[in-house]
Amino acid sequence: MELVRPAIEHLTSYQHALERGWSPDSLRPQAAAEELDEIAADRDAFLASMDDPDGSGPLIVLPDGREVARLPGVRRWMWDGEFCGTIGLRWQPGTTDLPPYCLGHIGYSVVPWKRNRGRATEALRQLLPRAGEAGLPYVELTTDVVNLASQRVITANGGVLMEEFTKPAAYGGAPSLRFRIFLPEH
């Protein structure tokens, strides 16, 4: 499994995952249909939007409907000959802080038919150097208390539990855990 920059040669496989009902946003299942519409409207613009290290893309719509400025970030696709999932990194230049509406620096999702094969663990391992290149001394990731698989992914990559908290209602209001992964200095 490798992380790939979203590109035309991977797009059909990505579309098939969306068509099968997988959503890149676990809180917004409708994101699958929205992304299919974006691809149909302008596939090149869609692919370009996956790499936005300046945060210059369009506003982000939060689960509660509010629109906020896009953070700098990149998305990569997990690839094993076909699309396996997605992982994204977002940050604010010059600080490790994130705005209150952003629960962590990294988020990931594996398609259901490829889970429990180490894809997310490997994807996170491969993405961590990119976080260091962005100037981050550590990244924070959050997961629900009941999501043991995600906790294993994070701890396998050196994640240290920082706190238990309750997500805001707009993000499901679930009891959650915040982990931190410290990065080697560059």
C-alpha positions, 0 to 999 in steps of 0.5 A: 500500500502506498499513498498517492497524490490524487490523479487522473489515473486513480480517479475511476477507482475513487469514484467507484468507492463513492458510488458504493456508498463510502464517504470521505467524511464520516459525519457527512454521508452526503459528501460522497454525492457532493464529490461525485458532482464535483468530479462530474463538473470539473475533474481537474479542479477536483483533483487540484483541490486535494493539494492545498498547502496554502489554504487558498481553496473555497470555504469549508462547510462544517457539519452544522452548516457554517462556512469557515476559511480552509486551512492549509492541507493535503489529501492523499489516497491509499492505493494498493492497485485500487483505491483503499481510503483517504488520509488528510493533513491540515495545519495553521502555519507557524503554530500547532494550534487548530481552530475549535472547529478542527478536531485534529491535524490528521483524519483518515478513512478506509473503505469498508471492504479494505479494513482490518488489513493495516491500510490506515496504520501504514498511511499514517506512518507514510504521512507523518513526514509531511507533517514535519515538513509543514513545520509541526513538532507534533500532530493531534488526532482524535477518535471516538472512545468506542473506535478501538481500531482507530486507537490501534492505528494511532498508538501503532504510530507512537500516539500518546493519549493526551485527554478524554473529551466530548466532541461538540454536538455538531461532530456527534457529541461522542466521548472522544480521545485526543492523541498526540504523535511527536515528530522527529526534528528536521 
